[in-house]
C-alpha cells in the first residue's frame, strides 16, 4: 500500500433537459338525492371527460382510473338553544382519472378542454422524462472522465505518473456540476451558452415546464502507478 497507494474520488454529474411528458389527475363529481342517481350522473360526466381525453390524442395505455368514491352528503342545521343537527340530503359520487401526455406544448389547451368537458378537479401537471437512460449514460461518461482526471492529479502531486481504475460504485441520482443539454449538444454550464432557439408561440400559456435534472453519483477507486 505504501509503494502503490490508493485514491478514492466521489464524482457527481447531472444533465438538465426540458421534460417530454406530463401527468395529471382529473376528476368529476355529481350530487343527487340518492346514491343511484349520484353514480348515474357522475357516470355521464366521466364518459364525456374520457371522450375529450381520447379526442386530445391521449393513448389508452396513458389513461388510468385512480379512484371511484361514493359518500353521503350532509347539511348542518343550527337551532336556537341546541347544538344543531346533521341531516342527510343526498350523496356525492366522485371519479378520478390519471392521464399522461407527451404533447407538452399543448398542455394548456388540454387543460382548457378538460375543464370545458366537465372536469371538477385537476391536480398537476407532474413533469418527467420518458427515457432518462441516454442522459444517465452521458452523465456516467462525464463522471468517469472527471474521476480519472482528479485521481491523476492526486497521483502527479505525489510523484506518480498515472492511475489504474480498480472499482466503480454508482449511487443514486445527485445534483452535481450543472450541465445544460440543448438538442444534441452537451456543454458544461461554466461555458458561455449559445443563444437559445426561439420559444414556440404558446398563446398566453400558463404552464412553464422548465427543466428536469438527471444524474449519477460515482464512487471510484484508483491505484497510483509510476
CORDALIN-V878496 format. One record per residue. N is the residue number from 1. OMEGA is omega in whole degrees, 0 to 359 (NA if undefined). NEAR is the number of other C-alpha atoms within 8 Angstrom. Layout:
BEGIN
n={N/N}
omega={OMEGA/OMEGA}
near={NEAR/NEAR}
END
This chain:
BEGIN
n={1/2/3/4/5/6/7/8/9/10/11/12/13/14/15/16/17/18/19/20/21/22/23/24/25/26/27/28/29/30/31/32/33/34/35/36/37/38/39/40/41/42/43/44/45/46/47/48/49/50/51/52/53/54/55/56/57/58/59/60/61/62/63/64/65/66/67/68/69/70/71/72/73/74/75/76/77/78/79/80/81/82/83/84/85/86/87/88/89/90/91/92/93/94/95/96/97/98/99/100/101/102/103/104/105/106/107/108/109/110/111/112/113/114/115/116/117/118/119/120/121/122/123/124/125/126/127/128/129/130/131/132/133/134/135/136/137/138/139/140/141/142/143/144/145/146/147/148/149/150/151/152/153/154/155/156/157/158/159/160/161/162/163/164/165/166/167/168/169/170/171/172/173/174/175/176/177/178/179/180/181/182/183/184/185/186/187/188/189/190/191/192/193/194/195/196/197/198/199/200/201/202/203/204/205/206/207/208/209/210/211/212/213/214/215/216/217/218/219/220/221/222/223/224/225/226}
omega={181/182/179/183/179/175/180/179/175/185/175/177/179/178/178/181/177/178/178/174/181/178/176/177/179/184/176/180/177/178/180/181/180/179/180/179/180/179/181/180/180/177/179/180/181/179/177/179/179/178/178/179/180/179/179/177/178/181/182/182/179/177/184/175/181/181/174/186/175/182/179/179/184/171/179/181/176/179/179/177/179/181/181/183/178/184/176/181/180/183/179/177/180/175/179/184/175/179/178/178/177/178/186/184/181/184/180/178/176/178/178/181/182/179/177/181/176/177/180/179/177/177/183/4/171/184/179/177/185/182/181/184/179/179/178/178/179/178/178/180/181/180/179/180/178/181/180/180/181/179/178/177/176/180/180/181/181/173/178/186/185/176/177/182/180/182/178/174/181/178/181/178/187/178/180/178/185/178/181/178/178/183/180/182/179/181/176/184/179/178/180/181/176/177/181/177/180/179/179/176/184/173/179/183/178/184/177/185/183/179/177/183/176/184/178/174/183/172/188/178/180/171/177/180/180/NA}
near={5/4/4/8/8/9/10/9/10/9/13/13/17/17/14/12/10/8/12/11/13/13/12/12/12/14/13/14/11/11/10/11/9/8/12/6/9/15/12/8/11/14/8/8/12/11/8/10/12/8/8/11/10/10/7/7/6/12/7/6/5/10/11/8/9/8/8/9/7/10/7/9/9/9/8/8/8/8/8/4/4/6/6/8/8/8/8/8/9/12/14/15/15/13/14/12/12/13/12/11/11/7/8/10/6/7/10/10/7/9/8/8/9/13/9/7/10/10/12/9/7/9/7/7/8/7/10/9/9/6/5/8/6/7/10/13/8/8/13/11/8/9/14/10/8/9/12/9/8/9/13/12/8/9/14/10/7/6/7/10/10/10/12/8/8/8/7/8/7/8/8/6/9/11/10/9/9/11/12/11/11/7/4/5/6/8/9/9/10/4/6/5/6/4/4/4/4/4/4/4/4/6/4/4/7/5/6/5/8/6/8/10/9/12/15/16/14/14/12/14/12/13/12/15/10/6}
END
